[in-house]
Amino acid sequence: MSRKLGPKMKKCVTCQYWTGPRSITKLRNFVEWQNDKDTGICAGGGWNRQQRTAVHSCNKWVKWSAFK
């Protein structure tokens, strides 16, 4: 079962800098991913070059550009 979050939720999975597995819905208003333990590398944010889970957060969050 996939998980969903909107762009106002400041988590790694909704951040421009997170490189983990995710996809955007057709209307580009939600991001979907499989598991809260999915990980990706932070590429320029507050945890730069560190591996973080989808639901991690930080103070340098930037909304993912795939959102409308």
N, C-alpha and C positions, 0 to 999 in steps of 0.2 A: 504494500500500500504506500502510495506516495504522500508526501507532506506538501503543504502550500503556505506561503506567506506573501503578503503584499509589500509594496515598496516603503511603507511607513515603519515597518519593523526593522530596526537597525541591528541586523544579525549578519554574520559573514556571508550567508547564502544570498542575501540581497545586495551585497556590496560589490562595487566595481572591481575591487582589488582581489577578490577571492577567486581561486582557479579550480575549485572542486567541481564535481559532477552536478549539473543542474540544467533545467530548461525553463523557458518562458512559455506561458500559456498563449493560446491563439490571440486573445485580446490584449496581450502584453500587460496584464494587470496583476499577475501572480507569478511567482517563481515556484517550480516544483523540484523536489529531490526525493530520494528514496529513504534515507535513514538519517536521524540526527547525529549519528556517529560518522557520517561521510566526512572526509577530510579533503582539504586543498591547501595549497601554499598561498600565503598572503603576498601579493606582488606590488608592494609600494605603500601599503597602509600602516596602521599602528603596530602590526605584528610582522613587518616586512621580512620576507624569506623564511618565515616560520610556518609550520603546519598547524592548521586550526580546523575545528569541526564546523559544520554548517551553522550551528546555533550559537557559536561564540560571538562576542561583540567587542568593540573597542571605541575609542573616542575619535578616530580618524575615518569613520565610515563615510563612504560616498555611494549614493544610489547607483545601482547597476544601470548602465546605459541602455540595456535591452528593454527596460520599462518604458511605457509611453510617456 
